[in-house]
């Protein structure tokens, strides 16, 4: 092994060094462990301390790594027959500029043979990264699983330091379970890293909402929550047309298969909804729509009509459409077509107004999915719900509730603190009102009304004899 491979090598985060060192150890089949370290968060500074972001990234002001092997090549060094430990070691220190870790010393001569079998048995990928907070084997084991209050408490007890926001996220979830022991939480960690990738959660009240109003679900995406995370929300609609959150999914940006993950987690949390959902409305930017019918076989897929319109208009301008006052009304007529004939007529009119590049784009991306966004083919019950306005209202509510550029943990706290929409209807006697409706109405509508009354504590309800 060449000392030059490591000597004076620089790293701008502990994670960067850990990933490099894992690969280096695998290449050379050597085992190193942390012999001693000095945490940056515990250092006292005679001059200006490093920035908090640097403390979070570097973790340590100095670290000494030593070979884990204990096989001595020579004879025992004392009468008890103990072998001398290997002297191979590597030292990292924070640079004088306080913005990076530098390998200041490396002694790579081992006093024992390198054993690939021993290496494959003992080597733990991600060990150095885990050493700063949680064991990687623990995060790998619980990743993509639901965790309970006891699991979160145990993870908190394992935490050795504030690392990657893990401690703050776990503390926020611990608070959720303290208030609501029946809440559901699923955690996803990056493979072989102690980095939270996704948090799916819903309260017991949200589960009850999903059970009571499963007919129509809306999948909303808040882009750019901060530089690192996006927020996805599943909403239902009550009998008065109000939207209510039934699940949150906070995830690192560019995480794939979010629609599948969220719907699977929702069905696992509230199995009753699987057979009862009849329509799922999604934003125009959500991919892999086919998973909806795979996971919710009775559901139709709809795409938010207003978002499709905005996307088509923007694309027309991008692909060279002239400044023509007819374009927007024509696209609106297309989306709001009251019949198949009206839809096809609008398509024909587009050919005389819009460039061929746009028409090719439209035929490729939106014509095959016309039944998902054109008014004529809309799910009948959903025609009375303005999906775009419902999603806009929800976005405004989020913007007013969330802190500016929140961390993942702060976002969880803000979401849990959002008003739950309860009204003075809490005091209604549901059974008494349901009985009176049964006395006045036919059985079928009375049964529907009774179901609505079961949700009276979440919204205003009135009773009037007619």
Secondary structure, DSSP 8 states (H G I E B T S, - for coil): --GGGTTT-EESSHHHHHHHHHHHHHHHT--EEEEEEEEGGG---SS----HHHHHHH-EEEEEEEE-----SS--SSTT--------EEEEEE-TTSS-EEEEEEE---SS---HHHHHHH--TTHHHHHTSS-HHHHHHHTTEEE-HHHHHHHHHH--S--TTHHHHHHHHHHHHHH-TT-EEEEEE-TTS--EEEEEEE-HHHHHHHHH--SEEEEEEETTSSSSEEEEEEEEE-TTS-EEEEEEEEEETT-S-HHHHHHHHHHHH-GGGTTT--EEEE-TT---THHHHHHSTT-EEEE-HHHHHHHHHHHHHHTT----THHHHHHHHHHT-SSHHHHHHHHHHHHHHS-HHHHHHHHHHTGGGGGGTSGGGS-GGGGGS-HHHHHHHHHHHHHHHS-TT--HHHHHHHHHHS-----GGGG--HHHHHHHHHHHS-HHHHHHHHHHHTTGGGS-------
